[in-house]
Every structure is written in C-alpha cells, then in structure tokens.
C-alpha cells in the first residue's frame, strides 16, 4: 500500500501518493516534509487502516508496506507557515488551493475582498488603502487585483468613436503564473475581447515608460460624465447681437458687410467698421437678415 495525501475528506482522488517501507509515522514525516516540527496540534491528521492516530503516538506507531495510510489537512487559519508545513512533499500551491476552495471549511481569519464595478465596463478591482497588506497568493484562486493608480478613460486617438479604459493593477507579492485565458473582464475571458491588451511586469520592473502608470487625479470641481458623450461647455457670449450695416453680401461661405457701425447715434466715431467683440475665430454664428421685396 502507499501513503496518500488528500485535499479534504470529500470524495476524490489524492493529491499525491508515496511508497514506503517499515517506518514510524514521525520518521516518514521528517524525511519527506521540509521544515517538519513537532506540534501539540498539528495541521493534519493521520489515519492507518481507517483509524485516526493521535499525534503523540506518531513517533512510536510503525507502518508497514501493506498499511493503508491516509493524510488529511486540518482547517486552521491559512498563514503561510501552516500551509508550508502540511505540504507533505507536494507544491504549496496545491494544498492551499484545496483549502481555499472547500466550501464547508471555516477559513478562520480569511476574508474575501469584493471588487467594485467600474462605470464603463464590468472589470473589477479593489481600491488599495494606505497601510493595507499586499496579498500573497497560494495556489490557484480567483483574485480581484488592486488599483495602483486611478483608472483613466480616454477616446482612442486612432478611432475617436471608441473609448478605452487604462489601468495599472497589482496582482500580489512575487511572480504569479497565469495565461491570457485566466484574465477575465467581469465574467468574460479577456482572450475573447478583440480590444483587450495587457502587459505583465515582474517584481522590481521599471514601469515609468508605460503611460498606464501615470496617476491622473480627478478634479471634483469640474465634475464628469459616465455616458461617454462629453460635457456641454457653457457659452459666455450674448445670445444675439445686432449688426448695423448699409448692406450685406453673401458669397458661398464668405460674408461682407458695408457701412458697419455701432448703435450709438454717431456715424463718425472709432467704432465704425467694427463687428461685435464676441465674434472671434472659431465662433459659430447664425445670421438672420431681413428679406427685401
């Protein structure tokens, strides 16, 4: 028989199996578990032939090659030291994944952070707070990354009809292994979105050359819009101006006035041949002229 390590007591296949000879339980753990140490309440249970062996008997209880030995993790708080201890020669990520995903196990102090939805798309992330701890991920588990700077929404310079959201996110401490298929925008795989692109930066990388690292602070005085249609700017010029002239000639997009004057009952002052000061380059005006019959 072999020593089998199971992620839980739920029905399923063992994470790893080991052949063994005649040895005590403690001797096998010392030889196969890196950093093993005796504890009053260890984070795993050992069953031999279906019977649980107390930790105090591990040093003297002898198992044989034909013994059916099974190891199960005990749900404690998921600090890094505990997870590493119960690894039993397998990757720490595998054990941590099993503990995180078991719905019937009390995870102790572990709480899941709920991401907040952005206004313009269903992407989710967390707003990091000063002094918050940076997550350390063990195993394969869905996480909502943290904003490093505020997300920025811009119209695409190449295609002005499209809006793009740029963000710089922190996934966690150390190198994380993932593929493009693991990245999701809401519940949609990012690999299926034609306009999605991302850049992975390892720990210690220089991101100063990436425009997504720029921190644009939203001004509360200006306000904003989430509709994407922009804001209507107020006009400070008068709604209407009276133009006093002897005649007006229109030719295509050109308009010529003859005998301009202001309404001051003086035809010889310096205001002659002057238009309204609100008529500046770029202004849009509507001309209404009386019809002569």
JOVENZI-V464682 format. One record per helix or strand. SS is the DSSP state (hx for helix, st for strand). FROM is the first residue (numbers start at 1). LEN is the number of residues. If there is no record, write none. Layout:
ss: {SS SS}
from: {FROM FROM}
len: {LEN LEN}
This chain:
ss: {st st st hx st st hx st st hx hx st st st st st st hx st st hx hx st st st st}
from: {2 16 23 25 44 51 55 62 69 80 92 116 124 146 152 163 169 180 184 188 190 211 244 247 254 261}
len: {5 4 2 8 5 3 3 2 5 6 10 2 4 2 4 4 2 3 2 2 3 3 1 5 5 1}
